Amino acid sequence: MDIESIRNFALALDDVTESCPFGPEVIVFKVKDKIFLLLPLDTDKVQFNVKCDPDDAIELREIYPESILPGYHMNKKHWNTVILNGQIHDEEVRHFIQNSHQLILRKSSKK
């Protein structure tokens, strides 16, 4: 997937807004005013940060040690940085983004 495909997929999810509060180098996607996806534009590789269940975050890092790292500039327990280097299929990339979106929705509906 490329940056535009990721952006289009994220924007197609329910109640998503995008902005650039950290400057033009990073697109921030929110649902219910909470961040669920950060998409940097100023890197050589396509990569993004997504929210994860803490147990899933660790497991994914073990499965994809070259592609999934603790979230860059984020809470390492709840966020992963996903680097698209050919090891992760597009379907799984979409799943990561959708899961992050759902985590925020579930959390906000409990409140």
LONUTOR-436962 format. One record per residue (C-alpha): residue in three letters; residue number from 1; x negated, y, z negated. Coordinates in pm, 1 decimal, always signed. Example, Ala and Ser with C-alpha at 12.3 -4.5 7.8 and 13.67 -1.06 7.14 Angstrom:
BEGIN
NODE | rest | nr | X | Y | Z
NODE | ALA | 1 | -1230.0 | -450.0 | -780.0
NODE | SER | 2 | -1367.0 | -106.0 | -714.0
END
This chain:
BEGIN
NODE | rest | nr | X | Y | Z
NODE | MET | 1 | +0.0 | +0.0 | +0.0
NODE | ASP | 2 | -106.5 | +354.5 | +58.8
NODE | ILE | 3 | -31.4 | +669.1 | -141.3
NODE | GLU | 4 | +271.7 | +762.1 | +67.5
NODE | SER | 5 | +423.4 | +412.4 | +30.0
NODE | ILE | 6 | +377.3 | +425.6 | -346.7
NODE | ARG | 7 | +530.5 | +773.3 | -360.7
NODE | ASN | 8 | +830.0 | +672.5 | -149.6
NODE | PHE | 9 | +890.0 | +360.3 | -357.8
NODE | ALA | 10 | +873.5 | +552.2 | -685.7
NODE | LEU | 11 | +1106.7 | +826.3 | -562.9
NODE | ALA | 12 | +1362.5 | +565.7 | -451.8
NODE | LEU | 13 | +1403.1 | +445.1 | -812.0
NODE | ASP | 14 | +1689.3 | +585.6 | -1021.8
NODE | ASP | 15 | +1658.9 | +936.0 | -1171.1
NODE | VAL | 16 | +1294.5 | +989.8 | -1072.5
NODE | THR | 17 | +1135.2 | +1331.8 | -1046.3
NODE | GLU | 18 | +786.0 | +1421.5 | -931.1
NODE | SER | 19 | +561.1 | +1709.7 | -1024.9
NODE | CYS | 20 | +196.7 | +1808.9 | -1049.3
NODE | PRO | 21 | +157.8 | +1943.1 | -1406.7
NODE | PHE | 22 | -213.3 | +1854.5 | -1414.6
NODE | GLY | 23 | -292.3 | +2024.0 | -1085.3
NODE | PRO | 24 | -259.5 | +1923.5 | -720.7
NODE | GLU | 25 | -486.8 | +1619.6 | -761.2
NODE | VAL | 26 | -231.5 | +1403.9 | -947.5
NODE | ILE | 27 | +134.8 | +1337.2 | -875.3
NODE | VAL | 28 | +329.7 | +1261.3 | -1192.9
NODE | PHE | 29 | +651.5 | +1061.3 | -1169.1
NODE | LYS | 30 | +902.6 | +1081.3 | -1453.9
NODE | VAL | 31 | +1231.0 | +925.4 | -1550.3
NODE | LYS | 32 | +1433.0 | +1082.7 | -1834.0
NODE | ASP | 33 | +1150.7 | +1341.0 | -1865.4
NODE | LYS | 34 | +900.1 | +1064.9 | -1954.1
NODE | ILE | 35 | +602.3 | +972.7 | -1738.1
NODE | PHE | 36 | +605.0 | +624.0 | -1588.8
NODE | LEU | 37 | +354.4 | +663.6 | -1302.9
NODE | LEU | 38 | +50.9 | +880.8 | -1234.8
NODE | LEU | 39 | -85.1 | +880.2 | -881.4
NODE | PRO | 40 | -422.6 | +1051.7 | -833.4
NODE | LEU | 41 | -489.8 | +1192.4 | -489.2
NODE | ASP | 42 | -858.2 | +1275.6 | -529.8
NODE | THR | 43 | -1012.7 | +926.5 | -545.4
NODE | ASP | 44 | -1184.5 | +717.2 | -280.3
NODE | LYS | 45 | -958.6 | +420.6 | -355.3
NODE | VAL | 46 | -582.8 | +418.5 | -396.0
NODE | GLN | 47 | -512.7 | +373.3 | -764.2
NODE | PHE | 48 | -244.4 | +464.1 | -1016.1
NODE | ASN | 49 | -154.7 | +441.2 | -1384.2
NODE | VAL | 50 | +157.6 | +259.0 | -1502.5
NODE | LYS | 51 | +309.3 | +192.0 | -1841.6
NODE | CYS | 52 | +308.4 | -173.6 | -1951.9
NODE | ASP | 53 | +419.9 | -390.9 | -2235.6
NODE | PRO | 54 | +103.9 | -421.9 | -2451.5
NODE | ASP | 55 | +83.3 | -801.7 | -2418.6
NODE | ASP | 56 | +139.9 | -787.4 | -2042.9
NODE | ALA | 57 | -121.6 | -513.4 | -2007.9
NODE | ILE | 58 | -391.6 | -734.5 | -2157.7
NODE | GLU | 59 | -286.3 | -1039.3 | -1957.9
NODE | LEU | 60 | -291.7 | -846.0 | -1629.1
NODE | ARG | 61 | -641.5 | -714.9 | -1704.9
NODE | GLU | 62 | -757.6 | -1073.2 | -1757.4
NODE | ILE | 63 | -594.7 | -1197.5 | -1435.5
NODE | TYR | 64 | -725.4 | -906.3 | -1223.4
NODE | PRO | 65 | -1046.6 | -785.9 | -1392.2
NODE | GLU | 66 | -1163.7 | -600.2 | -1078.3
NODE | SER | 67 | -826.6 | -439.4 | -1007.4
NODE | ILE | 68 | -651.6 | -367.8 | -1337.0
NODE | LEU | 69 | -824.9 | -171.6 | -1610.4
NODE | PRO | 70 | -715.6 | +0.0 | -1930.8
NODE | GLY | 71 | -530.9 | +319.9 | -1839.3
NODE | TYR | 72 | -770.2 | +597.9 | -1745.1
NODE | HIS | 73 | -708.6 | +898.5 | -1975.5
NODE | MET | 74 | -408.3 | +716.0 | -2124.5
NODE | ASN | 75 | -322.7 | +507.1 | -2430.3
NODE | LYS | 76 | -515.8 | +188.4 | -2347.8
NODE | LYS | 77 | -263.1 | -27.4 | -2531.7
NODE | HIS | 78 | +35.8 | +79.7 | -2320.1
NODE | TRP | 79 | -111.0 | +187.3 | -1986.0
NODE | ASN | 80 | -303.8 | +19.1 | -1705.8
NODE | THR | 81 | -491.1 | +166.5 | -1413.9
NODE | VAL | 82 | -425.5 | -39.1 | -1101.1
NODE | ILE | 83 | -687.8 | -15.8 | -825.7
NODE | LEU | 84 | -569.4 | -127.1 | -483.8
NODE | ASN | 85 | -871.9 | -310.3 | -349.9
NODE | GLY | 86 | -696.1 | -590.9 | -161.0
NODE | GLN | 87 | -661.2 | -830.3 | -455.1
NODE | ILE | 88 | -301.5 | -739.1 | -544.9
NODE | HIS | 89 | -12.3 | -790.9 | -302.5
NODE | ASP | 90 | +224.7 | -504.5 | -226.0
NODE | GLU | 91 | +516.7 | -691.5 | -383.1
NODE | GLU | 92 | +330.1 | -708.5 | -713.3
NODE | VAL | 93 | +235.6 | -339.8 | -689.4
NODE | ARG | 94 | +604.8 | -254.7 | -652.7
NODE | HIS | 95 | +680.9 | -480.9 | -950.3
NODE | PHE | 96 | +428.3 | -292.7 | -1169.5
NODE | ILE | 97 | +585.8 | +41.2 | -1078.6
NODE | GLN | 98 | +940.4 | -82.0 | -1125.7
NODE | ASN | 99 | +852.4 | -243.0 | -1458.7
NODE | SER | 100 | +701.8 | +83.8 | -1582.0
NODE | HIS | 101 | +1017.1 | +268.7 | -1477.0
NODE | GLN | 102 | +1237.0 | +13.0 | -1658.3
NODE | LEU | 103 | +1029.5 | +32.2 | -1977.0
NODE | ILE | 104 | +1099.1 | +404.6 | -1999.7
NODE | LEU | 105 | +1469.2 | +360.3 | -1924.7
NODE | ARG | 106 | +1507.2 | +89.4 | -2189.6
NODE | LYS | 107 | +1322.6 | +294.1 | -2447.4
NODE | SER | 108 | +1530.9 | +605.6 | -2380.6
NODE | SER | 109 | +1859.8 | +412.5 | -2389.1
NODE | LYS | 110 | +1777.2 | +277.6 | -2738.5
NODE | LYS | 111 | +1753.2 | +635.4 | -2866.7
END
